[in-house]
Amino acid sequence: MIGRRPLLGALGGLGAMGLARAQATPTDETLSDAPLRFPRDHGAHPETRIEWWYVTGVLRVDGRAGETTRPDFGFQLTFFRVRHALQRPLSSAFAPDQVMLGHAAISDLGRQRLLHDQQVLRHGFANARADTDDTRVRLGAWQLRRSDGPGGRSRYVLSMPSEHAGFALALTLDAPQAPLLQGRAGWSRKGPGAQQASRYVSEPQLAGSGRLALRDGGTRTVRASAWLDHEWSNQYLGRGADAAPDRAVGWDWLGLNLDDGSSLTLFQMRAHDGAVIWTGGSWRAAHGGAPVDFEQQLRFEPLAFWKSPVSRATYPVRWRIHTPRGVLLVEAAYAAQEIDTRLSTGFPYWEGVARVSDEAGRGLGWGYLEMTGYAGRVPL
């Protein structure tokens, strides 16, 4: 949607305001631990340094049998809101203090290819804003909106067209349950520090339908199984030096919609030497109810690797993960799902469709695997 030269120009006009610049001037605010209130907390929290709305899922072309069959496509749509803690008075009414960034991607499982795009714009104009009273996020032509659907549960409408990458996806997604509050009532620790945490809300097992158009492949009606995360934080990875034992350089994260209707969140935070700083996640039953928290109860064991020809980073693409719910095997649907977003957030990362099975190899579900920090420290 936005080519290299226009994007670099936009970055220059924003004072090189990406995530790396935000990291250079951290804020000192304490993250609020107030009880979450909805729909207000579905909206933006501009007082915090970093926030994102992240929707991923798998798509099956309409007419194919079974919700447990191998998906045809995966998708990602992520909006970032970054607060820039300026250290001197603004010299212009147009100087930025909030920036919106976005990533959109389609994983074509049949052709094993990844189509992706990125955007960055200053927050506050009509085409780049995140409302504070509910989820209404817009960045150019990309949009995510929440409303009350059947039974008062969340209904999300998303649109992610990209002329640059040659795709357009439009979906309506319904949540079967109330929002999942990760960690302790939505306070999700990411390390040993008291403020090394995020407020973290998930909407797993989203189900819906829509249309996917590919420039070289026509338009098809699709059914979607999706996952939404909404997080905000002032100190996601810690603030020590890069070599500090509590300073994370990246993470491995999984959001898994299981075939039985339950959902799993699994993550670990990694230090510069590969040591594990923190682990966390949750399991929620198909009938809903309170999630089971997995804080400091996981062990990730990499089994197979793939080296990116672009970033030269080496990513684990098959994992054995030890959880309170048993041992799980997670494998990428295909290896080459690295997203090169150096022109927006400043770092490449791996983000793609993954299959989860039990130790005997029986399929349990599908979801998304995200791995950051393998191509350099994440500037959060």
C-alpha positions as a Markdown table, in Angstrom:
| # | Residue | x | y | z |
|---|---|---|---|---|
| 1 | Met | 0.0 | 0.0 | 0.0 |
| 2 | Ile | 2.9 | 2.3 | 0.6 |
| 3 | Gly | 6.1 | 2.0 | -1.3 |
| 4 | Arg | 9.7 | 2.5 | 0.0 |
| 5 | Arg | 10.2 | 6.1 | -0.9 |
| 6 | Pro | 6.8 | 7.4 | 0.3 |
| 7 | Leu | 7.2 | 5.5 | 3.5 |
| 8 | Leu | 10.7 | 6.8 | 4.1 |
| 9 | Gly | 9.3 | 10.3 | 3.4 |
| 10 | Ala | 6.5 | 9.8 | 5.9 |
| 11 | Leu | 9.0 | 8.6 | 8.5 |
| 12 | Gly | 11.1 | 11.7 | 7.9 |
| 13 | Gly | 8.1 | 13.9 | 8.3 |
| 14 | Leu | 7.3 | 12.3 | 11.6 |
| 15 | Gly | 10.8 | 12.9 | 12.9 |
| 16 | Ala | 11.8 | 9.3 | 12.3 |
| 17 | Met | 9.1 | 8.3 | 14.7 |
| 18 | Gly | 8.9 | 4.5 | 14.8 |
| 19 | Leu | 9.1 | 2.2 | 17.7 |
| 20 | Ala | 12.9 | 2.6 | 17.9 |
| 21 | Arg | 12.5 | 6.4 | 18.4 |
| 22 | Ala | 9.9 | 5.9 | 21.1 |
| 23 | Gln | 12.2 | 3.5 | 22.9 |
| 24 | Ala | 14.9 | 6.2 | 22.9 |
| 25 | Thr | 12.8 | 8.6 | 25.0 |
| 26 | Pro | 10.9 | 6.4 | 27.5 |
| 27 | Thr | 8.2 | 7.8 | 29.8 |
| 28 | Asp | 8.2 | 7.4 | 33.6 |
| 29 | Glu | 4.5 | 6.8 | 34.1 |
| 30 | Thr | 3.3 | 3.8 | 36.2 |
| 31 | Leu | 1.0 | 1.5 | 34.4 |
| 32 | Ser | -2.5 | 1.6 | 35.9 |
| 33 | Asp | -3.7 | -1.5 | 37.6 |
| 34 | Ala | -7.3 | -0.2 | 37.9 |
| 35 | Pro | -10.0 | -2.8 | 37.1 |
| 36 | Leu | -10.8 | -3.0 | 33.4 |
| 37 | Arg | -14.1 | -1.5 | 32.2 |
| 38 | Phe | -15.7 | -2.3 | 28.9 |
| 39 | Pro | -16.4 | -1.0 | 26.3 |
| 40 | Arg | -14.0 | 1.8 | 27.5 |
| 41 | Asp | -11.0 | -0.4 | 27.8 |
| 42 | His | -11.5 | -1.8 | 24.3 |
| 43 | Gly | -10.5 | 1.7 | 23.2 |
| 44 | Ala | -7.2 | 3.4 | 23.1 |
| 45 | His | -5.0 | 4.4 | 26.2 |
| 46 | Pro | -3.0 | 7.4 | 24.8 |
| 47 | Glu | -1.4 | 8.0 | 28.2 |
| 48 | Thr | 0.7 | 4.8 | 27.8 |
| 49 | Arg | 3.8 | 4.4 | 25.7 |
| 50 | Ile | 2.8 | 1.5 | 23.5 |
| 51 | Glu | -0.5 | -0.2 | 22.5 |
| 52 | Trp | -1.6 | -2.6 | 19.9 |
| 53 | Trp | -4.7 | -4.3 | 18.5 |
| 54 | Tyr | -3.7 | -7.5 | 16.9 |
| 55 | Val | -6.0 | -9.8 | 14.9 |
| 56 | Thr | -4.8 | -13.1 | 13.4 |
| 57 | Gly | -6.6 | -16.1 | 12.1 |
| 58 | Val | -7.0 | -18.9 | 9.5 |
| 59 | Leu | -9.3 | -18.8 | 6.5 |
| 60 | Arg | -11.0 | -21.6 | 4.7 |
| 61 | Val | -12.6 | -21.1 | 1.3 |
| 62 | Asp | -16.3 | -21.4 | 1.5 |
| 63 | Gly | -17.7 | -24.8 | 0.4 |
| 64 | Arg | -14.8 | -26.9 | 1.8 |
| 65 | Ala | -15.9 | -29.4 | 4.4 |
| 66 | Gly | -15.1 | -29.2 | 8.1 |
| 67 | Glu | -13.7 | -26.5 | 10.4 |
| 68 | Thr | -10.8 | -28.8 | 11.4 |
| 69 | Thr | -9.4 | -29.2 | 7.8 |
| 70 | Arg | -6.2 | -27.6 | 6.9 |
| 71 | Pro | -6.8 | -23.9 | 6.3 |
| 72 | Asp | -6.3 | -22.3 | 2.9 |
| 73 | Phe | -4.9 | -19.0 | 4.2 |
| 74 | Gly | -3.9 | -17.1 | 7.3 |
| 75 | Phe | -4.1 | -13.4 | 8.0 |
| 76 | Gln | -2.7 | -10.8 | 10.3 |
| 77 | Leu | -3.8 | -7.2 | 10.9 |
| 78 | Thr | -2.0 | -5.2 | 13.6 |
| 79 | Phe | -2.4 | -1.6 | 14.6 |
| 80 | Phe | 0.3 | 0.0 | 16.8 |
| 81 | Arg | -0.2 | 3.3 | 18.7 |
| 82 | Val | 3.1 | 4.7 | 20.0 |
| 83 | Arg | 3.4 | 7.7 | 22.3 |
| 84 | His | 6.6 | 9.7 | 21.8 |
| 85 | Ala | 7.8 | 11.2 | 25.1 |
| 86 | Leu | 9.2 | 14.5 | 23.8 |
| 87 | Gln | 11.9 | 15.9 | 26.0 |
| 88 | Arg | 11.4 | 19.6 | 25.0 |
| 89 | Pro | 8.4 | 21.8 | 24.3 |
| 90 | Leu | 6.8 | 21.3 | 20.9 |
| 91 | Ser | 8.0 | 23.8 | 18.4 |
| 92 | Ser | 5.1 | 23.3 | 16.1 |
| 93 | Ala | 1.4 | 22.5 | 16.4 |
| 94 | Phe | 2.1 | 19.6 | 14.0 |
| 95 | Ala | 4.9 | 18.0 | 16.0 |
| 96 | Pro | 4.0 | 14.4 | 16.7 |
| 97 | Asp | 3.4 | 12.9 | 20.1 |
| 98 | Gln | 1.3 | 9.9 | 18.9 |
| 99 | Val | 2.1 | 7.8 | 15.9 |
| 100 | Met | 0.1 | 5.0 | 14.3 |
| 101 | Leu | 1.8 | 2.0 | 12.6 |
| 102 | Gly | 0.2 | -1.0 | 10.9 |
| 103 | His | 1.1 | -4.4 | 9.5 |
| 104 | Ala | -1.1 | -6.5 | 7.3 |
| 105 | Ala | -0.3 | -9.9 | 5.9 |
| 106 | Ile | -1.8 | -12.9 | 4.1 |
| 107 | Ser | -0.2 | -16.3 | 4.3 |
| 108 | Asp | -1.1 | -18.4 | 1.3 |
| 109 | Leu | -0.7 | -22.0 | 2.6 |
| 110 | Gly | -1.2 | -23.7 | -0.8 |
| 111 | Arg | 1.5 | -21.7 | -2.5 |
| 112 | Gln | 3.6 | -21.2 | 0.6 |
| 113 | Arg | 4.0 | -17.5 | 0.1 |
| 114 | Leu | 3.5 | -14.4 | 2.3 |
| 115 | Leu | 2.0 | -11.2 | 1.1 |
| 116 | His | 2.5 | -8.2 | 3.5 |
| 117 | Asp | 2.3 | -4.5 | 3.8 |
| 118 | Gln | 3.1 | -1.8 | 6.4 |
| 119 | Gln | 2.0 | 1.8 | 7.1 |
| 120 | Val | 3.0 | 4.6 | 9.4 |
| 121 | Leu | 1.1 | 7.9 | 10.0 |
| 122 | Arg | 0.8 | 10.5 | 12.7 |
| 123 | His | -2.2 | 9.9 | 14.9 |
| 124 | Gly | -5.0 | 12.5 | 15.0 |
| 125 | Phe | -5.9 | 12.9 | 11.3 |
| 126 | Ala | -9.1 | 11.3 | 9.9 |
| 127 | Asn | -7.1 | 8.5 | 8.3 |
| 128 | Ala | -5.0 | 7.7 | 11.4 |
| 129 | Arg | -6.8 | 7.5 | 14.7 |
| 130 | Ala | -7.7 | 5.2 | 17.6 |
| 131 | Asp | -10.8 | 6.2 | 19.5 |
| 132 | Thr | -10.7 | 6.0 | 23.3 |
| 133 | Asp | -14.3 | 4.8 | 24.1 |
| 134 | Asp | -14.2 | 1.6 | 22.1 |
| 135 | Thr | -12.3 | -0.3 | 19.4 |
| 136 | Arg | -12.4 | 2.0 | 16.4 |
| 137 | Val | -9.0 | 2.0 | 14.8 |
| 138 | Arg | -8.1 | 3.4 | 11.4 |
| 139 | Leu | -4.9 | 3.6 | 9.4 |
| 140 | Gly | -5.4 | 4.7 | 5.8 |
| 141 | Ala | -7.9 | 2.2 | 4.4 |
| 142 | Trp | -7.3 | -0.3 | 7.1 |
| 143 | Gln | -9.9 | -0.4 | 9.8 |
| 144 | Leu | -11.0 | -2.4 | 12.8 |
| 145 | Arg | -14.3 | -1.6 | 14.6 |
| 146 | Arg | -16.0 | -3.3 | 17.6 |
| 147 | Ser | -19.7 | -3.2 | 18.5 |
| 148 | Asp | -22.0 | -5.4 | 20.5 |
| 149 | Gly | -23.1 | -8.4 | 18.6 |
| 150 | Pro | -25.4 | -11.3 | 19.5 |
| 151 | Gly | -25.8 | -11.7 | 23.3 |
| 152 | Gly | -23.9 | -8.6 | 23.9 |
| 153 | Arg | -20.6 | -10.3 | 22.9 |
| 154 | Ser | -18.1 | -8.4 | 20.7 |
| 155 | Arg | -18.5 | -8.2 | 17.0 |
| 156 | Tyr | -15.5 | -7.0 | 15.0 |
| 157 | Val | -15.5 | -5.7 | 11.4 |
| 158 | Leu | -12.1 | -5.4 | 9.8 |
| 159 | Ser | -10.9 | -4.3 | 6.4 |
| 160 | Met | -7.3 | -4.6 | 5.1 |
| 161 | Pro | -6.9 | -3.8 | 1.4 |
| 162 | Ser | -3.4 | -3.5 | 0.0 |
| 163 | Glu | -2.8 | -2.4 | -3.6 |
| 164 | His | 0.9 | -2.6 | -2.9 |
| 165 | Ala | 0.9 | -6.3 | -1.8 |
| 166 | Gly | -2.1 | -7.3 | -4.0 |
| 167 | Phe | -4.7 | -8.4 | -1.5 |
| 168 | Ala | -7.9 | -7.2 | 0.1 |
| 169 | Leu | -9.6 | -8.9 | 3.0 |
| 170 | Ala | -12.9 | -7.9 | 4.7 |
| 171 | Leu | -14.3 | -9.9 | 7.6 |
| 172 | Thr | -17.0 | -9.8 | 10.2 |
| 173 | Leu | -16.1 | -11.7 | 13.4 |
| 174 | Asp | -18.2 | -12.6 | 16.4 |
| 175 | Ala | -16.9 | -13.6 | 19.9 |
| 176 | Pro | -18.6 | -16.5 | 21.6 |
| 177 | Gln | -17.7 | -15.5 | 25.1 |
| 178 | Ala | -16.8 | -12.4 | 27.2 |
| 179 | Pro | -13.3 | -11.0 | 26.8 |
| 180 | Leu | -10.5 | -13.1 | 28.2 |
| 181 | Leu | -8.5 | -11.1 | 30.8 |
| 182 | Gln | -5.0 | -12.4 | 30.7 |
| 183 | Gly | -2.7 | -12.8 | 33.7 |
| 184 | Arg | -4.4 | -11.5 | 36.9 |
| 185 | Ala | -7.6 | -9.7 | 35.8 |
| 186 | Gly | -5.9 | -8.3 | 32.8 |
| 187 | Trp | -2.5 | -7.5 | 34.4 |
| 188 | Ser | 0.0 | -9.7 | 32.5 |
| 189 | Arg | 3.5 | -9.8 | 33.8 |
| 190 | Lys | 6.4 | -9.9 | 31.3 |
| 191 | Gly | 9.3 | -10.1 | 33.7 |
| 192 | Pro | 10.4 | -9.9 | 37.3 |
| 193 | Gly | 10.1 | -6.1 | 37.5 |
| 194 | Ala | 7.1 | -4.6 | 39.2 |
| 195 | Gln | 6.2 | -2.6 | 36.1 |
| 196 | Gln | 7.4 | -5.1 | 33.6 |
| 197 | Ala | 3.9 | -5.9 | 32.5 |
| 198 | Ser | 1.0 | -5.0 | 30.2 |
| 199 | Arg | -2.7 | -4.8 | 30.4 |
| 200 | Tyr | -3.8 | -7.6 | 28.2 |
| 201 | Val | -7.2 | -8.5 | 26.8 |
| 202 | Ser | -7.9 | -11.4 | 24.3 |
| 203 | Glu | -10.9 | -12.4 | 22.3 |
| 204 | Pro | -10.2 | -16.0 | 21.2 |
| 205 | Gln | -12.3 | -18.3 | 19.1 |
| 206 | Leu | -13.7 | -15.4 | 16.9 |
| 207 | Ala | -15.8 | -16.9 | 14.1 |
| 208 | Gly | -17.1 | -15.2 | 11.0 |
| 209 | Ser | -16.9 | -14.8 | 7.3 |
| 210 | Gly | -16.0 | -12.4 | 4.5 |
| 211 | Arg | -14.2 | -12.0 | 1.2 |
| 212 | Leu | -10.6 | -12.4 | 0.2 |
| 213 | Ala | -9.4 | -10.9 | -3.1 |
| 214 | Leu | -5.9 | -11.6 | -4.5 |
| 215 | Arg | -4.6 | -9.7 | -7.5 |
| 216 | Asp | -3.3 | -12.8 | -9.1 |
| 217 | Gly | -6.0 | -15.2 | -7.8 |
| 218 | Gly | -9.5 | -13.7 | -8.0 |
| 219 | Thr | -12.0 | -13.3 | -5.2 |
| 220 | Arg | -13.4 | -15.9 | -2.9 |
| 221 | Thr | -15.8 | -16.1 | 0.1 |
| 222 | Val | -14.0 | -17.4 | 3.2 |
| 223 | Arg | -14.9 | -18.6 | 6.7 |
| 224 | Ala | -12.6 | -17.4 | 9.5 |
| 225 | Ser | -11.4 | -18.6 | 12.8 |
| 226 | Ala | -9.6 | -15.8 | 14.5 |
| 227 | Trp | -8.0 | -14.3 | 17.6 |
| 228 | Leu | -7.8 | -10.7 | 18.8 |
| 229 | Asp | -5.3 | -9.4 | 21.3 |
| 230 | His | -5.3 | -5.8 | 22.8 |
| 231 | Glu | -2.3 | -4.8 | 24.9 |
| 232 | Trp | -1.0 | -1.6 | 26.3 |
| 233 | Ser | 2.1 | -0.9 | 28.4 |
| 234 | Asn | 4.8 | 1.5 | 29.5 |
| 235 | Gln | 7.6 | -1.1 | 30.0 |
| 236 | Tyr | 7.0 | -4.2 | 28.0 |
| 237 | Leu | 10.6 | -5.6 | 27.9 |
| 238 | Gly | 12.2 | -3.9 | 30.8 |
| 239 | Arg | 14.4 | -0.8 | 30.9 |
| 240 | Gly | 17.9 | -2.1 | 31.9 |
| 241 | Ala | 20.9 | -2.3 | 29.5 |
| 242 | Asp | 20.6 | -4.8 | 26.7 |
| 243 | Ala | 22.8 | -7.3 | 28.6 |
| 244 | Ala | 20.8 | -7.0 | 31.9 |
| 245 | Pro | 19.4 | -10.3 | 33.1 |
| 246 | Asp | 15.9 | -8.9 | 33.2 |
| 247 | Arg | 16.0 | -7.1 | 29.9 |
| 248 | Ala | 14.2 | -9.0 | 27.2 |
| 249 | Val | 15.2 | -8.8 | 23.5 |
| 250 | Gly | 12.1 | -10.5 | 22.2 |
| 251 | Trp | 9.5 | -13.2 | 22.7 |
| 252 | Asp | 7.8 | -16.3 | 21.4 |
| 253 | Trp | 4.0 | -16.2 | 21.5 |
| 254 | Leu | 1.2 | -18.4 | 20.5 |
| 255 | Gly | -2.6 | -17.9 | 20.3 |
| 256 | Leu | -4.3 | -21.2 | 19.6 |
| 257 | Asn | -8.0 | -21.9 | 18.9 |
| 258 | Leu | -8.4 | -25.5 | 19.7 |
| 259 | Asp | -10.9 | -27.7 | 17.8 |
| 260 | Asp | -12.8 | -28.5 | 21.0 |
| 261 | Gly | -13.7 | -24.8 | 21.5 |
| 262 | Ser | -11.1 | -24.1 | 24.2 |
| 263 | Ser | -8.2 | -21.6 | 23.7 |
| 264 | Leu | -4.5 | -21.5 | 24.7 |
| 265 | Thr | -2.2 | -18.5 | 25.1 |
| 266 | Leu | 1.5 | -19.4 | 25.5 |
| 267 | Phe | 4.5 | -17.0 | 25.6 |
| 268 | Gln | 8.1 | -16.7 | 26.8 |
| 269 | Met | 10.3 | -13.6 | 27.1 |
| 270 | Arg | 14.0 | -14.1 | 26.1 |
| 271 | Ala | 17.2 | -12.3 | 27.1 |
| 272 | His | 20.0 | -11.4 | 24.8 |
| 273 | Asp | 21.8 | -14.8 | 25.5 |
| 274 | Gly | 18.7 | -16.8 | 24.9 |
| 275 | Ala | 17.9 | -17.3 | 28.6 |
| 276 | Val | 14.2 | -17.3 | 29.5 |
| 277 | Ile | 13.2 | -14.3 | 31.6 |
| 278 | Trp | 9.5 | -15.0 | 32.0 |
| 279 | Thr | 6.8 | -17.3 | 30.8 |
| 280 | Gly | 3.0 | -17.0 | 30.8 |
| 281 | Gly | -0.3 | -17.7 | 29.2 |
| 282 | Ser | -3.6 | -19.2 | 29.9 |
| 283 | Trp | -6.2 | -21.8 | 29.0 |
| 284 | Arg | -9.9 | -21.2 | 28.8 |
| 285 | Ala | -12.5 | -23.9 | 28.4 |
| 286 | Ala | -15.0 | -24.0 | 25.5 |
| 287 | His | -17.8 | -23.1 | 27.8 |
| 288 | Gly | -16.0 | -19.9 | 29.0 |
| 289 | Gly | -15.5 | -19.2 | 32.6 |
| 290 | Ala | -12.3 | -17.9 | 34.3 |
| 291 | Pro | -9.1 | -18.7 | 32.5 |
| 292 | Val | -6.4 | -20.9 | 34.1 |
| 293 | Asp | -3.3 | -18.7 | 34.4 |
| 294 | Phe | 0.1 | -20.3 | 33.4 |
| 295 | Glu | 2.5 | -17.7 | 34.8 |
| 296 | Gln | 6.0 | -19.2 | 35.1 |
| 297 | Gln | 4.7 | -22.7 | 34.4 |
| 298 | Leu | 5.8 | -23.2 | 30.7 |
| 299 | Arg | 8.9 | -24.6 | 29.1 |
| 300 | Phe | 9.6 | -24.1 | 25.4 |
| 301 | Glu | 11.8 | -26.6 | 23.6 |
| 302 | Pro | 12.8 | -25.8 | 20.0 |
| 303 | Leu | 13.0 | -28.8 | 17.7 |
| 304 | Ala | 13.6 | -27.5 | 14.2 |
| 305 | Phe | 14.8 | -24.3 | 12.6 |
| 306 | Trp | 14.6 | -22.1 | 9.5 |
| 307 | Lys | 17.1 | -19.4 | 8.4 |
| 308 | Ser | 15.7 | -16.4 | 6.7 |
| 309 | Pro | 17.4 | -15.5 | 3.4 |
| 310 | Val | 16.4 | -11.9 | 4.0 |
| 311 | Ser | 17.4 | -11.1 | 7.6 |
| 312 | Arg | 19.7 | -14.1 | 8.1 |
| 313 | Ala | 17.9 | -14.7 | 11.4 |
| 314 | Thr | 17.3 | -18.3 | 12.5 |
| 315 | Tyr | 13.8 | -19.1 | 13.8 |
| 316 | Pro | 12.5 | -22.2 | 15.5 |
| 317 | Val | 9.6 | -23.5 | 13.4 |
| 318 | Arg | 8.8 | -26.5 | 15.4 |
| 319 | Trp | 8.4 | -26.5 | 19.2 |
| 320 | Arg | 7.7 | -28.9 | 22.0 |
| 321 | Ile | 6.0 | -26.9 | 24.8 |
| 322 | His | 5.5 | -28.3 | 28.3 |
| 323 | Thr | 2.3 | -26.8 | 29.9 |
| 324 | Pro | 0.0 | -27.6 | 32.8 |
| 325 | Arg | -2.4 | -29.0 | 30.2 |
| 326 | Gly | 0.2 | -31.5 | 28.9 |
| 327 | Val | 2.9 | -31.5 | 26.3 |
| 328 | Leu | 2.1 | -29.8 | 23.0 |
| 329 | Leu | 3.8 | -30.0 | 19.6 |
| 330 | Val | 3.6 | -26.8 | 17.5 |
| 331 | Glu | 4.7 | -26.7 | 13.9 |
| 332 | Ala | 4.6 | -23.8 | 11.4 |
| 333 | Ala | 2.3 | -24.5 | 8.4 |
| 334 | Tyr | 5.4 | -23.6 | 6.3 |
| 335 | Ala | 8.7 | -22.1 | 7.3 |
| 336 | Ala | 9.0 | -18.9 | 5.2 |
| 337 | Gln | 6.6 | -16.6 | 7.2 |
| 338 | Glu | 9.0 | -13.9 | 8.2 |
| 339 | Ile | 7.7 | -10.3 | 7.8 |
| 340 | Asp | 10.2 | -7.6 | 7.0 |
| 341 | Thr | 8.8 | -4.5 | 8.6 |
| 342 | Arg | 12.1 | -2.5 | 9.0 |
| 343 | Leu | 10.5 | 0.5 | 7.3 |
| 344 | Ser | 7.8 | 0.9 | 10.0 |
| 345 | Thr | 8.6 | -0.8 | 13.3 |
| 346 | Gly | 12.3 | -1.2 | 12.6 |
| 347 | Phe | 12.7 | -4.9 | 12.9 |
| 348 | Pro | 11.8 | -8.1 | 11.0 |
| 349 | Tyr | 9.9 | -10.8 | 12.9 |
| 350 | Trp | 8.3 | -14.2 | 12.2 |
| 351 | Glu | 4.5 | -14.3 | 12.2 |
| 352 | Gly | 2.5 | -17.2 | 10.7 |
| 353 | Val | 0.0 | -20.0 | 10.8 |
| 354 | Ala | 0.9 | -23.0 | 13.0 |
| 355 | Arg | -0.7 | -26.4 | 13.8 |
| 356 | Val | -0.8 | -27.7 | 17.4 |
| 357 | Ser | -0.9 | -31.4 | 18.2 |
| 358 | Asp | -0.5 | -33.6 | 21.2 |
| 359 | Glu | 2.5 | -35.8 | 21.8 |
| 360 | Ala | 1.1 | -38.6 | 19.7 |
| 361 | Gly | 0.7 | -36.2 | 16.8 |
| 362 | Arg | -3.1 | -35.9 | 17.0 |
| 363 | Gly | -4.2 | -32.5 | 15.7 |
| 364 | Leu | -5.7 | -30.2 | 18.4 |
| 365 | Gly | -6.2 | -27.0 | 16.5 |
| 366 | Trp | -4.7 | -24.1 | 14.6 |
| 367 | Gly | -3.4 | -20.7 | 15.5 |
| 368 | Tyr | -0.7 | -18.1 | 15.1 |
| 369 | Leu | 2.9 | -18.2 | 16.2 |
| 370 | Glu | 4.9 | -15.0 | 16.6 |
| 371 | Met | 8.7 | -14.9 | 17.2 |
| 372 | Thr | 10.6 | -11.6 | 17.7 |
| 373 | Gly | 14.1 | -10.7 | 18.6 |
| 374 | Tyr | 15.9 | -13.2 | 16.5 |
| 375 | Ala | 16.9 | -10.5 | 14.0 |
| 376 | Gly | 17.9 | -8.1 | 16.7 |
| 377 | Arg | 16.4 | -6.6 | 19.8 |
| 378 | Val | 12.8 | -5.4 | 19.6 |
| 379 | Pro | 12.8 | -1.7 | 20.3 |
| 380 | Leu | 9.9 | -1.6 | 22.7 |
